[in-house]
Each structure stands twice: as structure tokens, then as C-alpha cells.
Amino acid sequence: MNRTQSSDGTVIAFDHSGTGPPVILVVGAFPDRSSTKTLASRLGSHFTVFEYDRRGRSDSGDTTVYSVAA
């Protein structure tokens, strides 16, 4: 697991695997990045795949002041 920090200070957890051009997998409303593991493993031979936990889910943080722009 890797972490990055958004401009408002929220910590976002992500995984990356594979080699090649980058592809970002975005999960649905409720799951976390574990739900994209099968797809990521299939894409990894052609792409660098990034999977992340959305704010407030699994290993990512959340903030009390939230806006779509953030």
C-alpha cells in the first residue's frame, strides 16, 4: 500500500502494479480498492495500474469539510 496526500490534507491510499502506460481504476460507491484486484492483475502486463480507496473508505482518510473540487 502507498499513500499520497490531497491538496486539502486528506490521506489517500493506493496500490500500483504492472508496467506500461498508466491506467487508474475507479471503484463504485461502496467498495474499496480490493474489488479491482482481478482486473488489475489482468491489465498489469500492459499497463501500470493504479487502484485507490476513495475518501472515507478502507485505508483512505476523510475530512469534515468536503467539496467536489477538492
PDB file of N, CA, C and O in Angstrom:
ATOM      1  N   MET A   1       0.845  -1.180   0.000  1.00  0.00           N
ATOM      2  CA  MET A   1       0.000   0.000   0.000  1.00  0.00           C
ATOM      3  C   MET A   1       0.889   1.242   0.000  1.00  0.00           C
ATOM      4  O   MET A   1       1.908   1.305   0.688  1.00  0.00           O
ATOM      5  N   ASN A   2       0.475   2.211  -0.783  1.00  0.00           N
ATOM      6  CA  ASN A   2       1.122   3.514  -0.841  1.00  0.00           C
ATOM      7  C   ASN A   2       0.114   4.550  -0.375  1.00  0.00           C
ATOM      8  O   ASN A   2      -1.088   4.293  -0.320  1.00  0.00           O
ATOM      9  N   ARG A   3       0.624   5.715  -0.045  1.00  0.00           N
ATOM     10  CA  ARG A   3      -0.258   6.809   0.369  1.00  0.00           C
ATOM     11  C   ARG A   3       0.204   8.102  -0.280  1.00  0.00           C
ATOM     12  O   ARG A   3       1.392   8.323  -0.511  1.00  0.00           O
ATOM     13  N   THR A   4      -0.769   8.939  -0.564  1.00  0.00           N
ATOM     14  CA  THR A   4      -0.480  10.291  -1.039  1.00  0.00           C
ATOM     15  C   THR A   4      -1.409  11.225  -0.286  1.00  0.00           C
ATOM     16  O   THR A   4      -2.347  10.781   0.375  1.00  0.00           O
ATOM     17  N   GLN A   5      -1.148  12.502  -0.386  1.00  0.00           N
ATOM     18  CA  GLN A   5      -1.968  13.469   0.333  1.00  0.00           C
ATOM     19  C   GLN A   5      -2.589  14.443  -0.662  1.00  0.00           C
ATOM     20  O   GLN A   5      -1.896  15.028  -1.494  1.00  0.00           O
ATOM     21  N   SER A   6      -3.902  14.607  -0.562  1.00  0.00           N
ATOM     22  CA  SER A   6      -4.593  15.544  -1.451  1.00  0.00           C
ATOM     23  C   SER A   6      -4.295  16.979  -1.016  1.00  0.00           C
ATOM     24  O   SER A   6      -3.708  17.205   0.042  1.00  0.00           O
ATOM     25  N   SER A   7      -4.697  17.927  -1.823  1.00  0.00           N
ATOM     26  CA  SER A   7      -4.399  19.333  -1.532  1.00  0.00           C
ATOM     27  C   SER A   7      -5.038  19.813  -0.229  1.00  0.00           C
ATOM     28  O   SER A   7      -4.555  20.774   0.371  1.00  0.00           O
ATOM     29  N   ASP A   8      -6.117  19.162   0.220  1.00  0.00           N
ATOM     30  CA  ASP A   8      -6.736  19.570   1.487  1.00  0.00           C
ATOM     31  C   ASP A   8      -6.200  18.783   2.678  1.00  0.00           C
ATOM     32  O   ASP A   8      -6.697  18.931   3.795  1.00  0.00           O
ATOM     33  N   GLY A   9      -5.179  17.938   2.445  1.00  0.00           N
ATOM     34  CA  GLY A   9      -4.541  17.203   3.529  1.00  0.00           C
ATOM     35  C   GLY A   9      -5.066  15.802   3.760  1.00  0.00           C
ATOM     36  O   GLY A   9      -4.540  15.095   4.619  1.00  0.00           O
ATOM     37  N   THR A  10      -6.071  15.375   3.035  1.00  0.00           N
ATOM     38  CA  THR A  10      -6.620  14.035   3.199  1.00  0.00           C
ATOM     39  C   THR A  10      -5.646  12.991   2.666  1.00  0.00           C
ATOM     40  O   THR A  10      -5.130  13.128   1.557  1.00  0.00           O
ATOM     41  N   VAL A  11      -5.398  11.957   3.448  1.00  0.00           N
ATOM     42  CA  VAL A  11      -4.512  10.876   3.018  1.00  0.00           C
ATOM     43  C   VAL A  11      -5.312   9.898   2.168  1.00  0.00           C
ATOM     44  O   VAL A  11      -6.371   9.425   2.581  1.00  0.00           O
ATOM     45  N   ILE A  12      -4.795   9.597   0.973  1.00  0.00           N
ATOM     46  CA  ILE A  12      -5.440   8.680   0.038  1.00  0.00           C
ATOM     47  C   ILE A  12      -4.538   7.460  -0.132  1.00  0.00           C
ATOM     48  O   ILE A  12      -3.366   7.591  -0.486  1.00  0.00           O
ATOM     49  N   ALA A  13      -5.090   6.278   0.121  1.00  0.00           N
ATOM     50  CA  ALA A  13      -4.346   5.024  -0.009  1.00  0.00           C
ATOM     51  C   ALA A  13      -4.503   4.480  -1.426  1.00  0.00           C
ATOM     52  O   ALA A  13      -5.578   4.557  -2.021  1.00  0.00           O
ATOM     53  N   PHE A  14      -3.407   3.929  -1.957  1.00  0.00           N
ATOM     54  CA  PHE A  14      -3.478   3.348  -3.295  1.00  0.00           C
ATOM     55  C   PHE A  14      -2.447   2.242  -3.464  1.00  0.00           C
ATOM     56  O   PHE A  14      -1.465   2.166  -2.724  1.00  0.00           O
ATOM     57  N   ASP A  15      -2.687   1.400  -4.438  1.00  0.00           N
ATOM     58  CA  ASP A  15      -1.754   0.362  -4.870  1.00  0.00           C
ATOM     59  C   ASP A  15      -1.423   0.630  -6.322  1.00  0.00           C
ATOM     60  O   ASP A  15      -2.211   1.238  -7.046  1.00  0.00           O
ATOM     61  N   HIS A  16      -0.256   0.175  -6.746  1.00  0.00           N
ATOM     62  CA  HIS A  16       0.054   0.221  -8.174  1.00  0.00           C
ATOM     63  C   HIS A  16       0.833  -1.023  -8.538  1.00  0.00           C
ATOM     64  O   HIS A  16       1.588  -1.565  -7.732  1.00  0.00           O
ATOM     65  N   SER A  17       0.635  -1.466  -9.771  1.00  0.00           N
ATOM     66  CA  SER A  17       1.281  -2.685 -10.256  1.00  0.00           C
ATOM     67  C   SER A  17       1.409  -2.611 -11.763  1.00  0.00           C
ATOM     68  O   SER A  17       0.791  -1.767 -12.412  1.00  0.00           O
ATOM     69  N   GLY A  18       2.223  -3.507 -12.317  1.00  0.00           N
ATOM     70  CA  GLY A  18       2.363  -3.602 -13.762  1.00  0.00           C
ATOM     71  C   GLY A  18       3.339  -2.593 -14.328  1.00  0.00           C
ATOM     72  O   GLY A  18       3.950  -1.802 -13.609  1.00  0.00           O
ATOM     73  N   THR A  19       3.462  -2.651 -15.650  1.00  0.00           N
ATOM     74  CA  THR A  19       4.341  -1.730 -16.370  1.00  0.00           C
ATOM     75  C   THR A  19       3.651  -1.275 -17.644  1.00  0.00           C
ATOM     76  O   THR A  19       2.872  -2.016 -18.243  1.00  0.00           O
ATOM     77  N   GLY A  20       3.939  -0.083 -18.039  1.00  0.00           N
ATOM     78  CA  GLY A  20       3.360   0.466 -19.261  1.00  0.00           C
ATOM     79  C   GLY A  20       2.658   1.767 -18.974  1.00  0.00           C
ATOM     80  O   GLY A  20       2.843   2.358 -17.910  1.00  0.00           O
ATOM     81  N   PRO A  21       1.848   2.222 -19.918  1.00  0.00           N
ATOM     82  CA  PRO A  21       1.109   3.473 -19.720  1.00  0.00           C
ATOM     83  C   PRO A  21       0.200   3.370 -18.486  1.00  0.00           C
ATOM     84  O   PRO A  21      -0.300   2.287 -18.181  1.00  0.00           O
ATOM     85  N   PRO A  22      -0.016   4.468 -17.786  1.00  0.00           N
ATOM     86  CA  PRO A  22      -0.837   4.409 -16.571  1.00  0.00           C
ATOM     87  C   PRO A  22      -2.327   4.273 -16.853  1.00  0.00           C
ATOM     88  O   PRO A  22      -2.859   4.855 -17.798  1.00  0.00           O
ATOM     89  N   VAL A  23      -2.987   3.484 -15.998  1.00  0.00           N
ATOM     90  CA  VAL A  23      -4.441   3.329 -16.001  1.00  0.00           C
ATOM     91  C   VAL A  23      -4.892   3.446 -14.552  1.00  0.00           C
ATOM     92  O   VAL A  23      -4.309   2.813 -13.672  1.00  0.00           O
ATOM     93  N   ILE A  24      -5.916   4.241 -14.294  1.00  0.00           N
ATOM     94  CA  ILE A  24      -6.449   4.399 -12.947  1.00  0.00           C
ATOM     95  C   ILE A  24      -7.800   3.706 -12.879  1.00  0.00           C
ATOM     96  O   ILE A  24      -8.709   4.026 -13.645  1.00  0.00           O
ATOM     97  N   LEU A  25      -7.931   2.743 -11.949  1.00  0.00           N
ATOM     98  CA  LEU A  25      -9.196   2.044 -11.759  1.00  0.00           C
ATOM     99  C   LEU A  25      -9.984   2.753 -10.663  1.00  0.00           C
ATOM    100  O   LEU A  25      -9.488   2.947  -9.553  1.00  0.00           O
ATOM    101  N   VAL A  26     -11.211   3.136 -10.986  1.00  0.00           N
ATOM    102  CA  VAL A  26     -12.077   3.845 -10.049  1.00  0.00           C
ATOM    103  C   VAL A  26     -13.181   2.884  -9.631  1.00  0.00           C
ATOM    104  O   VAL A  26     -13.905   2.358 -10.476  1.00  0.00           O
ATOM    105  N   VAL A  27     -13.309   2.657  -8.333  1.00  0.00           N
ATOM    106  CA  VAL A  27     -14.320   1.718  -7.835  1.00  0.00           C
ATOM    107  C   VAL A  27     -15.665   2.407  -7.700  1.00  0.00           C
ATOM    108  O   VAL A  27     -15.763   3.630  -7.806  1.00  0.00           O
ATOM    109  N   GLY A  28     -16.701   1.610  -7.463  1.00  0.00           N
ATOM    110  CA  GLY A  28     -18.052   2.135  -7.302  1.00  0.00           C
ATOM    111  C   GLY A  28     -18.242   2.876  -5.997  1.00  0.00           C
ATOM    112  O   GLY A  28     -17.271   3.235  -5.331  1.00  0.00           O
ATOM    113  N   ALA A  29     -19.473   3.102  -5.637  1.00  0.00           N
ATOM    114  CA  ALA A  29     -19.802   3.929  -4.478  1.00  0.00           C
ATOM    115  C   ALA A  29     -19.357   3.335  -3.147  1.00  0.00           C
ATOM    116  O   ALA A  29     -18.931   4.085  -2.268  1.00  0.00           O
ATOM    117  N   PHE A  30     -19.438   2.028  -2.964  1.00  0.00           N
ATOM    118  CA  PHE A  30     -19.164   1.459  -1.652  1.00  0.00           C
ATOM    119  C   PHE A  30     -17.885   0.631  -1.539  1.00  0.00           C
ATOM    120  O   PHE A  30     -17.273   0.639  -0.471  1.00  0.00           O
ATOM    121  N   PRO A  31     -17.443  -0.086  -2.582  1.00  0.00           N
ATOM    122  CA  PRO A  31     -16.267  -0.938  -2.428  1.00  0.00           C
ATOM    123  C   PRO A  31     -14.983  -0.140  -2.229  1.00  0.00           C
ATOM    124  O   PRO A  31     -14.950   1.080  -2.391  1.00  0.00           O
ATOM    125  N   ASP A  32     -13.931  -0.866  -1.874  1.00  0.00           N
ATOM    126  CA  ASP A  32     -12.615  -0.252  -1.789  1.00  0.00           C
ATOM    127  C   ASP A  32     -11.736  -0.852  -2.889  1.00  0.00           C
ATOM    128  O   ASP A  32     -12.227  -1.594  -3.740  1.00  0.00           O
ATOM    129  N   ARG A  33     -10.445  -0.535  -2.873  1.00  0.00           N
ATOM    130  CA  ARG A  33      -9.562  -0.952  -3.963  1.00  0.00           C
ATOM    131  C   ARG A  33      -9.403  -2.463  -4.075  1.00  0.00           C
ATOM    132  O   ARG A  33      -8.945  -2.949  -5.109  1.00  0.00           O
ATOM    133  N   SER A  34      -9.765  -3.215  -3.046  1.00  0.00           N
ATOM    134  CA  SER A  34      -9.651  -4.679  -3.132  1.00  0.00           C
ATOM    135  C   SER A  34     -10.590  -5.256  -4.194  1.00  0.00           C
ATOM    136  O   SER A  34     -10.349  -6.354  -4.697  1.00  0.00           O
ATOM    137  N   SER A  35     -11.649  -4.534  -4.537  1.00  0.00           N
ATOM    138  CA  SER A  35     -12.615  -5.040  -5.518  1.00  0.00           C
ATOM    139  C   SER A  35     -12.082  -4.997  -6.950  1.00  0.00           C
ATOM    140  O   SER A  35     -12.704  -5.567  -7.848  1.00  0.00           O
ATOM    141  N   THR A  36     -10.948  -4.336  -7.184  1.00  0.00           N
ATOM    142  CA  THR A  36     -10.399  -4.243  -8.540  1.00  0.00           C
ATOM    143  C   THR A  36      -9.151  -5.104  -8.738  1.00  0.00           C
ATOM    144  O   THR A  36      -8.493  -4.992  -9.772  1.00  0.00           O
ATOM    145  N   LYS A  37      -8.811  -5.959  -7.770  1.00  0.00           N
ATOM    146  CA  LYS A  37      -7.575  -6.751  -7.848  1.00  0.00           C
ATOM    147  C   LYS A  37      -7.529  -7.669  -9.064  1.00  0.00           C
ATOM    148  O   LYS A  37      -6.490  -7.747  -9.719  1.00  0.00           O
ATOM    149  N   THR A  38      -8.604  -8.359  -9.386  1.00  0.00           N
ATOM    150  CA  THR A  38      -8.606  -9.281 -10.528  1.00  0.00           C
ATOM    151  C   THR A  38      -8.379  -8.519 -11.829  1.00  0.00           C
ATOM    152  O   THR A  38      -7.568  -8.929 -12.658  1.00  0.00           O
ATOM    153  N   LEU A  39      -9.086  -7.423 -12.007  1.00  0.00           N
ATOM    154  CA  LEU A  39      -8.911  -6.618 -13.208  1.00  0.00           C
ATOM    155  C   LEU A  39      -7.493  -6.051 -13.275  1.00  0.00           C
ATOM    156  O   LEU A  39      -6.877  -6.057 -14.340  1.00  0.00           O
ATOM    157  N   ALA A  40      -6.977  -5.568 -12.163  1.00  0.00           N
ATOM    158  CA  ALA A  40      -5.621  -5.001 -12.129  1.00  0.00           C
ATOM    159  C   ALA A  40      -4.582  -6.047 -12.519  1.00  0.00           C
ATOM    160  O   ALA A  40      -3.637  -5.739 -13.245  1.00  0.00           O
ATOM    161  N   SER A  41      -4.747  -7.271 -12.048  1.00  0.00           N
ATOM    162  CA  SER A  41      -3.765  -8.308 -12.390  1.00  0.00           C
ATOM    163  C   SER A  41      -3.805  -8.645 -13.880  1.00  0.00           C
ATOM    164  O   SER A  41      -2.776  -8.984 -14.465  1.00  0.00           O
ATOM    165  N   ARG A  42      -4.959  -8.556 -14.485  1.00  0.00           N
ATOM    166  CA  ARG A  42      -5.065  -8.829 -15.929  1.00  0.00           C
ATOM    167  C   ARG A  42      -4.517  -7.682 -16.776  1.00  0.00           C
ATOM    168  O   ARG A  42      -3.982  -7.909 -17.861  1.00  0.00           O
ATOM    169  N   LEU A  43      -4.647  -6.480 -16.291  1.00  0.00           N
ATOM    170  CA  LEU A  43      -4.163  -5.317 -17.035  1.00  0.00           C
ATOM    171  C   LEU A  43      -2.667  -5.065 -16.832  1.00  0.00           C
ATOM    172  O   LEU A  43      -2.035  -4.379 -17.636  1.00  0.00           O
ATOM    173  N   GLY A  44      -2.105  -5.619 -15.759  1.00  0.00           N
ATOM    174  CA  GLY A  44      -0.743  -5.317 -15.360  1.00  0.00           C
ATOM    175  C   GLY A  44       0.345  -5.682 -16.351  1.00  0.00           C
ATOM    176  O   GLY A  44       1.441  -5.124 -16.281  1.00  0.00           O
ATOM    177  N   SER A  45       0.085  -6.596 -17.271  1.00  0.00           N
ATOM    178  CA  SER A  45       1.110  -6.949 -18.253  1.00  0.00           C
ATOM    179  C   SER A  45       1.212  -5.908 -19.367  1.00  0.00           C
ATOM    180  O   SER A  45       2.159  -5.939 -20.153  1.00  0.00           O
ATOM    181  N   HIS A  46       0.265  -5.002 -19.443  1.00  0.00           N
ATOM    182  CA  HIS A  46       0.259  -3.977 -20.488  1.00  0.00           C
ATOM    183  C   HIS A  46       0.264  -2.547 -19.954  1.00  0.00           C
ATOM    184  O   HIS A  46       0.607  -1.611 -20.677  1.00  0.00           O
ATOM    185  N   PHE A  47      -0.117  -2.380 -18.689  1.00  0.00           N
ATOM    186  CA  PHE A  47      -0.285  -1.043 -18.118  1.00  0.00           C
ATOM    187  C   PHE A  47       0.282  -0.984 -16.703  1.00  0.00           C
ATOM    188  O   PHE A  47       0.403  -2.003 -16.023  1.00  0.00           O
ATOM    189  N   THR A  48       0.625   0.230 -16.275  1.00  0.00           N
ATOM    190  CA  THR A  48       0.843   0.473 -14.856  1.00  0.00           C
ATOM    191  C   THR A  48      -0.526   0.820 -14.288  1.00  0.00           C
ATOM    192  O   THR A  48      -1.122   1.832 -14.656  1.00  0.00           O
ATOM    193  N   VAL A  49      -1.014  -0.019 -13.398  1.00  0.00           N
ATOM    194  CA  VAL A  49      -2.380   0.096 -12.898  1.00  0.00           C
ATOM    195  C   VAL A  49      -2.373   0.716 -11.501  1.00  0.00           C
ATOM    196  O   VAL A  49      -1.661   0.257 -10.608  1.00  0.00           O
ATOM    197  N   PHE A  50      -3.165   1.750 -11.330  1.00  0.00           N
ATOM    198  CA  PHE A  50      -3.332   2.398 -10.036  1.00  0.00           C
ATOM    199  C   PHE A  50      -4.744   2.117  -9.541  1.00  0.00           C
ATOM    200  O   PHE A  50      -5.718   2.329 -10.264  1.00  0.00           O
ATOM    201  N   GLU A  51      -4.850   1.638  -8.301  1.00  0.00           N
ATOM    202  CA  GLU A  51      -6.138   1.391  -7.652  1.00  0.00           C
ATOM    203  C   GLU A  51      -6.126   2.190  -6.355  1.00  0.00           C
ATOM    204  O   GLU A  51      -5.139   2.144  -5.621  1.00  0.00           O
ATOM    205  N   TYR A  52      -7.178   2.908  -6.060  1.00  0.00           N
ATOM    206  CA  TYR A  52      -7.163   3.713  -4.842  1.00  0.00           C
ATOM    207  C   TYR A  52      -8.461   3.552  -4.055  1.00  0.00           C
ATOM    208  O   TYR A  52      -9.502   3.182  -4.597  1.00  0.00           O
ATOM    209  N   ASP A  53      -8.362   3.842  -2.766  1.00  0.00           N
ATOM    210  CA  ASP A  53      -9.543   3.883  -1.909  1.00  0.00           C
ATOM    211  C   ASP A  53     -10.075   5.302  -1.929  1.00  0.00           C
ATOM    212  O   ASP A  53      -9.341   6.256  -1.670  1.00  0.00           O
ATOM    213  N   ARG A  54     -11.349   5.436  -2.236  1.00  0.00           N
ATOM    214  CA  ARG A  54     -11.959   6.752  -2.216  1.00  0.00           C
ATOM    215  C   ARG A  54     -11.961   7.313  -0.796  1.00  0.00           C
ATOM    216  O   ARG A  54     -11.812   6.563   0.169  1.00  0.00           O
ATOM    217  N   ARG A  55     -12.127   8.600  -0.668  1.00  0.00           N
ATOM    218  CA  ARG A  55     -12.153   9.253   0.648  1.00  0.00           C
ATOM    219  C   ARG A  55     -13.138   8.558   1.588  1.00  0.00           C
ATOM    220  O   ARG A  55     -14.262   8.231   1.205  1.00  0.00           O
ATOM    221  N   GLY A  56     -12.698   8.342   2.809  1.00  0.00           N
ATOM    222  CA  GLY A  56     -13.571   7.766   3.824  1.00  0.00           C
ATOM    223  C   GLY A  56     -13.784   6.271   3.692  1.00  0.00           C
ATOM    224  O   GLY A  56     -14.622   5.709   4.397  1.00  0.00           O
ATOM    225  N   ARG A  57     -13.047   5.610   2.808  1.00  0.00           N
ATOM    226  CA  ARG A  57     -13.217   4.170   2.610  1.00  0.00           C
ATOM    227  C   ARG A  57     -11.898   3.465   2.882  1.00  0.00           C
ATOM    228  O   ARG A  57     -10.834   3.943   2.490  1.00  0.00           O
ATOM    229  N   SER A  58     -11.976   2.340   3.546  1.00  0.00           N
ATOM    230  CA  SER A  58     -10.836   1.465   3.827  1.00  0.00           C
ATOM    231  C   SER A  58      -9.655   2.248   4.402  1.00  0.00           C
ATOM    232  O   SER A  58      -9.771   2.820   5.486  1.00  0.00           O
ATOM    233  N   ASP A  59      -8.523   2.282   3.696  1.00  0.00           N
ATOM    234  CA  ASP A  59      -7.307   2.889   4.236  1.00  0.00           C
ATOM    235  C   ASP A  59      -7.159   4.375   3.938  1.00  0.00           C
ATOM    236  O   ASP A  59      -6.188   4.987   4.382  1.00  0.00           O
ATOM    237  N   SER A  60      -8.086   4.972   3.203  1.00  0.00           N
ATOM    238  CA  SER A  60      -8.012   6.413   2.932  1.00  0.00           C
ATOM    239  C   SER A  60      -8.685   7.186   4.051  1.00  0.00           C
ATOM    240  O   SER A  60      -9.603   6.689   4.705  1.00  0.00           O
ATOM    241  N   GLY A  61      -8.223   8.393   4.259  1.00  0.00           N
ATOM    242  CA  GLY A  61      -8.803   9.245   5.277  1.00  0.00           C
ATOM    243  C   GLY A  61     -10.012  10.000   4.760  1.00  0.00           C
ATOM    244  O   GLY A  61     -10.489   9.757   3.651  1.00  0.00           O
ATOM    245  N   ASP A  62     -10.497  10.914   5.574  1.00  0.00           N
ATOM    246  CA  ASP A  62     -11.625  11.746   5.196  1.00  0.00           C
ATOM    247  C   ASP A  62     -11.465  13.084   5.910  1.00  0.00           C
ATOM    248  O   ASP A  62     -10.694  13.194   6.863  1.00  0.00           O
ATOM    249  N   THR A  63     -12.172  14.072   5.463  1.00  0.00           N
ATOM    250  CA  THR A  63     -12.159  15.379   6.121  1.00  0.00           C
ATOM    251  C   THR A  63     -13.573  15.771   6.457  1.00  0.00           C
ATOM    252  O   THR A  63     -14.526  15.294   5.840  1.00  0.00           O
ATOM    253  N   THR A  64     -13.709  16.640   7.436  1.00  0.00           N
ATOM    254  CA  THR A  64     -15.052  17.100   7.799  1.00  0.00           C
ATOM    255  C   THR A  64     -15.569  18.138   6.811  1.00  0.00           C
ATOM    256  O   THR A  64     -16.777  18.260   6.607  1.00  0.00           O
ATOM    257  N   VAL A  65     -14.661  18.881   6.204  1.00  0.00           N
ATOM    258  CA  VAL A  65     -15.047  19.857   5.197  1.00  0.00           C
ATOM    259  C   VAL A  65     -14.708  19.258   3.845  1.00  0.00           C
ATOM    260  O   VAL A  65     -13.534  19.125   3.501  1.00  0.00           O
ATOM    261  N   TYR A  66     -15.724  18.896   3.080  1.00  0.00           N
ATOM    262  CA  TYR A  66     -15.513  18.217   1.810  1.00  0.00           C
ATOM    263  C   TYR A  66     -16.182  18.989   0.689  1.00  0.00           C
ATOM    264  O   TYR A  66     -17.279  19.523   0.852  1.00  0.00           O
ATOM    265  N   SER A  67     -15.510  19.041  -0.447  1.00  0.00           N
ATOM    266  CA  SER A  67     -16.122  19.630  -1.634  1.00  0.00           C
ATOM    267  C   SER A  67     -15.683  18.811  -2.842  1.00  0.00           C
ATOM    268  O   SER A  67     -14.603  18.220  -2.835  1.00  0.00           O
ATOM    269  N   VAL A  68     -16.503  18.776  -3.861  1.00  0.00           N
ATOM    270  CA  VAL A  68     -16.184  18.032  -5.068  1.00  0.00           C
ATOM    271  C   VAL A  68     -14.896  18.563  -5.677  1.00  0.00           C
ATOM    272  O   VAL A  68     -14.105  17.784  -6.209  1.00  0.00           O
ATOM    273  N   ALA A  69     -14.669  19.848  -5.613  1.00  0.00           N
ATOM    274  CA  ALA A  69     -13.450  20.453  -6.175  1.00  0.00           C
ATOM    275  C   ALA A  69     -12.194  19.938  -5.513  1.00  0.00           C
ATOM    276  O   ALA A  69     -11.143  19.875  -6.151  1.00  0.00           O
ATOM    277  N   ALA A  70     -12.278  19.561  -4.230  1.00  0.00           N
ATOM    278  CA  ALA A  70     -11.104  19.035  -3.511  1.00  0.00           C
ATOM    279  C   ALA A  70     -10.773  17.646  -3.993  1.00  0.00           C
ATOM    280  O   ALA A  70      -9.819  17.036  -3.510  1.00  0.00           O
TER     281      ALA A  70
END
